[in-house]
Amino acid sequence: MTHRILGAIFISLSGIFFTAERIAERLSVAVRDAGFASAGMSTPGMMHYPGFFNNFFVWFFFLIGLILIAIGVFKRE
């Protein structure tokens, strides 16, 4: 039971980190676009969202979570 709970926590943390990276990218583009708008210039905001494997913690926590859930499912109590 503990392995499954820890696995779910690790997978949730992975998703939170991934979402936080995407939010930070969105905010940085918005701040840059606001600066261009205040100078009277127009430029399209190009967002470069990070991939799943770009952040070590995202895929590592996801992998650890999957392993822990698998151990919890197949472990006999």
Beta strands, then each sheet from edge to edge (+ up, - down):
end
